[in-house]
Amino acid sequence: MIFDDSDVKIFNDNEKETFDEVSIISEMTKNRSNGNSQKAKELGKTLAERFVDEAHLLCDLENEIGEIPRDDNTMYQMKVLLAFSAEYSINRCLFSPLLVNTAVNALYDTVKKKAFEFYDRLDDAAEYSFYYLAVRKGIEISDNIGISFAMLCGKENDEYYKNLGKRLFEVATYETEKIINNAGFVK
């Protein structure tokens, strides 16, 4: 016996897509009307401006960490780590994937506008992979970030660089999370 199952509907993909689209549109409307979307854009822009202004950045960081080597590679790696730390904190602290995307996009749009050479280099860089691996280990994240930072600076056996990377990550995530918590996002 042969069955004709053309009229049997087990699952309709279109219904699921419509539901997801409606919920996304609803969330976008809610975040736009309660000010969260604008706050996310401002958050990304503010975070980018903090590490694009190198002189101000160094002054702030050296007040927290101590003297920072100013060679080109260390400075570049430091900015990469700070960009990663900002993105990491945004993902951890914001409660909506749409707000996360808005903030991260604003972060990189601002970096692209204000520091295109860094953005262009960062866009092609593999450094993030090492930091993602450090986070994915899930244990001793700051220590693993420090080890990755030292390696990327070409100082893999240098305890000073390991500690510098660790402290940069800790300070950056603390400050970023403080900014996010004070931004007044509405849940």
C-alpha positions as CSV (number, residue, x, y, z in Angstrom):
1,M,0.0,0.0,0.0
2,I,1.3,3.4,-0.9
3,F,0.5,6.5,1.1
4,D,0.1,10.0,-0.2
5,D,1.4,12.2,2.5
6,S,1.2,15.5,0.6
7,D,-1.7,16.7,2.8
8,V,0.1,15.7,6.1
9,K,1.7,18.7,7.9
10,I,4.1,17.7,10.6
11,F,5.9,21.1,10.9
12,N,5.4,24.3,8.9
13,D,8.7,26.3,8.6
14,N,6.7,29.4,7.6
15,E,4.8,29.5,10.9
16,K,8.1,29.4,12.9
17,E,9.7,32.1,10.8
18,T,6.7,34.4,11.2
19,F,6.7,33.9,14.9
20,D,10.4,34.7,15.2
21,E,10.0,37.8,13.0
22,V,7.1,39.1,15.0
23,S,9.0,38.6,18.3
24,I,12.1,40.3,16.9
25,I,10.0,43.2,15.6
26,S,8.3,43.5,18.9
27,E,11.6,43.5,20.8
28,M,13.0,46.1,18.5
29,T,10.0,48.3,18.9
30,K,10.1,47.9,22.7
31,N,13.8,48.7,22.9
32,R,13.4,51.7,20.6
33,S,10.5,53.1,22.6
34,N,12.0,52.7,26.0
35,G,15.3,54.2,24.9
36,N,17.4,51.0,25.2
37,S,18.4,51.1,21.5
38,Q,19.7,54.6,21.8
39,K,21.5,53.7,25.0
40,A,23.1,50.7,23.3
41,K,24.4,52.9,20.5
42,E,25.8,55.5,22.9
43,L,27.4,52.7,24.9
44,G,29.2,51.3,21.9
45,K,30.3,54.8,20.8
46,T,31.5,55.7,24.4
47,L,33.5,52.5,24.8
48,A,35.2,52.9,21.4
49,E,36.1,56.5,22.1
50,R,37.7,55.5,25.4
51,F,40.3,53.3,23.7
52,V,40.7,55.2,20.5
53,D,42.0,58.3,22.4
54,E,45.5,56.8,23.1
55,A,46.8,59.6,25.3
56,H,43.7,59.6,27.5
57,L,43.6,55.8,27.5
58,L,47.2,55.5,28.7
59,C,46.8,58.0,31.4
60,D,43.7,56.2,32.8
61,L,45.2,52.8,32.5
62,E,48.5,53.8,34.1
63,N,46.7,55.2,37.0
64,E,45.1,51.8,37.6
65,I,47.9,49.4,36.4
66,G,51.2,51.3,36.4
67,E,53.5,52.0,33.5
68,I,52.7,50.4,30.2
69,P,55.3,49.8,27.5
70,R,54.7,52.1,24.5
71,D,56.2,50.1,21.7
72,D,53.9,49.7,18.6
73,N,53.1,46.0,19.0
74,T,52.3,46.3,22.7
75,M,50.1,49.3,22.1
76,Y,48.3,47.5,19.2
77,Q,47.8,44.3,21.3
78,M,46.5,46.4,24.2
79,K,43.9,48.0,22.0
80,V,42.9,44.6,20.6
81,L,42.5,43.3,24.2
82,L,40.5,46.3,25.2
83,A,38.2,46.0,22.2
84,F,37.7,42.3,23.0
85,S,37.1,43.1,26.7
86,A,34.4,45.7,25.8
87,E,32.7,43.2,23.5
88,Y,33.0,40.5,26.1
89,S,31.4,42.7,28.8
90,I,28.6,43.9,26.4
91,N,27.7,40.2,25.8
92,R,27.8,39.4,29.5
93,C,25.8,42.4,30.8
94,L,23.2,43.2,28.2
95,F,20.1,41.1,28.4
96,S,19.0,41.3,24.8
97,P,20.8,40.0,21.7
98,L,19.5,42.9,19.8
99,L,21.0,45.4,22.2
100,V,24.2,43.5,22.2
101,N,24.3,43.7,18.4
102,T,23.5,47.4,18.5
103,A,26.2,48.2,21.0
104,V,28.8,46.1,19.3
105,N,28.0,47.5,15.9
106,A,28.2,51.1,17.3
107,L,31.6,50.2,18.9
108,Y,33.1,49.0,15.7
109,D,31.5,51.7,13.6
110,T,33.0,54.3,15.9
111,V,36.4,52.6,15.7
112,K,36.2,52.5,12.0
113,K,35.4,56.2,11.8
114,K,38.0,57.4,14.3
115,A,40.8,54.9,13.9
116,F,40.5,53.3,10.5
117,E,44.0,51.9,10.4
118,F,43.4,50.1,13.7
119,Y,40.0,48.9,12.6
120,D,41.4,47.6,9.3
121,R,44.1,45.7,11.1
122,L,41.7,44.5,13.7
123,D,39.3,43.3,11.1
124,D,42.0,41.0,9.6
125,A,43.4,39.9,13.0
126,A,43.4,36.5,14.6
127,E,44.0,37.8,18.1
128,Y,40.4,37.5,19.1
129,S,40.6,33.7,18.6
130,F,43.1,33.4,21.4
131,Y,41.0,35.5,23.8
132,Y,37.8,33.5,22.9
133,L,39.7,30.3,23.7
134,A,40.8,31.7,27.0
135,V,37.2,32.6,27.8
136,R,35.8,29.3,26.6
137,K,38.1,27.4,29.1
138,G,35.8,28.9,31.7
139,I,38.4,28.8,34.5
140,E,41.0,31.4,35.4
141,I,39.8,33.5,32.5
142,S,41.9,36.6,33.5
143,D,45.0,34.5,33.9
144,N,44.4,32.8,30.5
145,I,43.8,36.2,28.9
146,G,47.1,37.4,30.3
147,I,48.9,34.4,28.9
148,S,47.4,35.0,25.5
149,F,48.2,38.7,25.7
150,A,51.9,38.0,26.5
151,M,52.1,35.5,23.7
152,L,50.6,37.9,21.2
153,C,53.1,40.6,22.3
154,G,55.9,38.1,21.6
155,K,56.7,37.9,25.4
156,E,55.1,34.5,26.2
157,N,57.6,33.7,29.0
158,D,57.5,37.2,30.5
159,E,55.5,37.3,33.8
160,Y,55.2,41.1,33.6
161,Y,53.4,40.8,30.2
162,K,51.2,38.0,31.5
163,N,50.2,40.2,34.5
164,L,49.8,43.2,32.3
165,G,47.3,41.4,30.0
166,K,45.5,40.0,33.1
167,R,45.2,43.5,34.7
168,L,44.2,45.2,31.4
169,F,41.4,42.6,31.0
170,E,40.2,43.0,34.6
171,V,40.3,46.8,34.6
172,A,38.6,47.0,31.2
173,T,35.8,44.6,32.0
174,Y,35.2,46.2,35.4
175,E,35.0,49.7,33.9
176,T,32.9,48.5,31.0
177,E,30.5,46.7,33.2
178,K,30.2,49.8,35.5
179,I,29.4,51.9,32.5
180,I,26.8,49.4,31.3
181,N,25.2,49.2,34.8
182,N,25.0,53.0,35.0
183,A,23.5,53.4,31.6
184,G,20.0,52.9,32.8
185,F,18.9,50.1,30.5
186,V,15.2,49.2,31.0
187,K,14.5,45.5,31.4
